[in-house]
Amino acid sequence: MKQYNFDFVVIGSGLAGLLAAYHASAYGTVALISKSELDVSNSYHAQGGIAAAIGSDDNPIYHFNDTLTAGRGLCDHDAVSILVNEGLEQVRAMIDMGLEFDKEPNGELLLGLEGGHSHRRILHADGDATGKVMTGFMLQKIISNPQVTTFEYTTAVKIFTQNAVCSGIQTMDYTTGENAIFSSKATILATGGLSRIYARSTNPYTATGDGFALAWQAGAKLADMEFIQFHPTALSVDGEDAYLISEAVRGEGAHLIDKFGKRFMQELHPMAELAPRDVVASAIFKRMLETDSTVFLSLKHLDASFLKERFHSIDAKLNSFGIDLANDLIPISPAAHYTVGGVRTDVWGQTNISGLFACGEVASSGVMGANRLASNSLLECLVYGKRIIYKAKNLPEPVVKILPSERVYLNNATDESYLAIKNELSLLMGLQVGIVRNKEEMTAALSRINEIIQLHPSDNTDYNEKKINELATVCRLICVSALEREESRGGHVRSDFPEESARMVYHIIQEKDKKLTTEEVRNKL
């Protein structure tokens, strides 16, 4: 195998990975590894914007409180305080670097409102293309940086650890099948989420949870895996993938109505359509069951010319389906959108394995709790993508040598088997471990998932077989945690335990070959 040696290895080219690579480049050489093109990521597709208490009437303490409210008692207070305070600094730093956010005619920043926020604090770029603009801005910084070497169409297949110390990774090139070893003092997981394991998802095809499975196999702790955020408003058209209709649409006044034309959120929450996502998604799901129909977004009462300019990308997509943003009812239903839990880290992005870090959606840094506050995800990328480097840059070179490893290879003969099991798992998760869950269905799902894991072990050198194991492992992590949490809280809703339980205010921790444990919420600053 080829052997590479870098000071830092970053896996993932979403905003968190790009920022980690950018900040790391000031202290050494960086390998940036992406399983597809550099611009394919959840960050790139983020429509809503980035939250920061930058308005004259706003304050980080208000943002802090809103985040805690949305997180349903499971946010770690120190991590959230860092997010809202350093986040404001990082947004200003990005503006100073030349990133242009949308502005009012008078030159002031144009601030939007989204669910769960008490103030207008959502910054946008190019209307509903904030993620695209921000990742594109950072990509230019990376591409022109001589300290950073990029590897596209390359996937990590193994994290090397010994005695709880990470020394690097093994990769495979999709185009050639070639394997390589990357040794480094700091390996940074920024691999994004896992929502593509669900049949209905807003995520790009790459979001299959690779980083979670790799970290698990390496011995990293994972936390809060039961909490999957379903975005309330994804376009629902037969035979088509879910397409995200940004929360910002409701922020500008869109109504949710059922097939009878009745608004239903007003009677369920004082913030109505702008309630936190878990509340809105559950309400939509229940109304769909009651009416045996999708529900709809209605913008007929709003200014059409403003809407078409503000949401030009969404408008163009809807037009391709013959739907007019301003004048037609838009059929929507919830779709798997964001992984709230993940690889457990401290407030510096460090996992329980020395030299292995995580940031962005793959990480459980403590800021999201049981339910992510809208538009905090890009902010977390800014803050923790940088904080990682403060600790990583001071690590010594690993003294542990990477031991020889078997090559992972591409095998076209198992492509159909992989796709069949992938589709089976996605349907299984959607039906039995979806937006509303119960013990009977999750137990049945877990039984089948365990069968798949036994038939497709993790040490298989056939890449398709290895991927099957990773997908099933991620599904198992979600099921085990969801069965353990016998309550409904945030993005975890159980029909057999419909209320929150005061005794379950803790993080559920999973670690390979160890019993399930819990960890207290850090609720002191």
Buried (B, 14 or more C-beta within 10 A) or exposed (E): BEEBBBBBBBBBBBBBBBBBBBBBBEBBBBBBBBBBEBBBBBBBBBBBBBBBBBBEEBBBEBBBBBBBBBBBBBBBBBBBBBBBBBBBBBBEEBBEEEBEBBEEEEEEBBBBBBBBBEBBBBBBBBBBBBBBBBBBBBBEBBEEBEBBBBBBBBBBBBBBBBEBBBBBBBBBBBEEEBBBBBBBBBBBBBBBBBBBBBBBBBBBEBBBBBBBBBBBBBBBBBBBBBBBBBBBBBBBBEEEBBBBBBBBBBBBBBBBBBBEEEEBBEEBBEBBBBBBBBBBBBBBBBBBEEBEBBBBBBBEEBEBEEBBEBBBBBBEBBEEEEBBBBEBBBBBBBBBBBBBBBBBBBBBBBBBBBBBBBBBBBBBBBBBBBBBBBBBBBBBBBBBBBBBBEBBBEBEEBEBEBEEBEEBBBBEEBEEBBEEBBEBBBEBBBEBBBBBBBBEBBEBBBEBBBEBBEEBEBEBBBBBBBBBBBBBBBBBBBBBBBBBBEBBBBBBBBEEBEEBEEEBBBBBBBBBEEEEEEBEBBEEE
